[in-house]
Amino acid sequence: MRGAPITVRCDCGQVEHVVYGDAWTCPGCERRWNTTQIPEAEYWGIMHEMRRYRVQVIVASIVVAIVFAVVFISVGRRFLPMALLVMGLWFLVYMPLWRRKVRQRARNLPRWQLEPE
């Protein structure tokens, strides 16, 4: 499983996105930055939490789709206006709330200070 890249900002101003576990040598000042200085359990815990958010919304959408399919098959076209209303609520209410929650959590993630090697 690959994790999200880590943004490394060198003291000279260079910025690079580095995969966890890799090291990066700044082309400007030749400093070497190693991402393994970040605690592994903490990093992968964050990756699992972000994955859980994504899985949560995927499972919810599959459940809603299955319920719609069953009701549509049993009731027929009379259910279509209700389905459109629920889909509208999904995209206009639920998804913005979900995105706001995920973005808020991402903003509050810990920031690590790496030391050059």
PyMOL commands that set and color helices and strands:
alter all, ss='L'
color gray80, all
select helices_A, chain A and resi 35-37+40-75+77-107
alter helices_A, ss='H'
color red, helices_A
select strands_A, chain A and resi 6-9+15-18+23-25+32-34
alter strands_A, ss='S'
color yellow, strands_A
deselect
rebuild
show_as cartoon
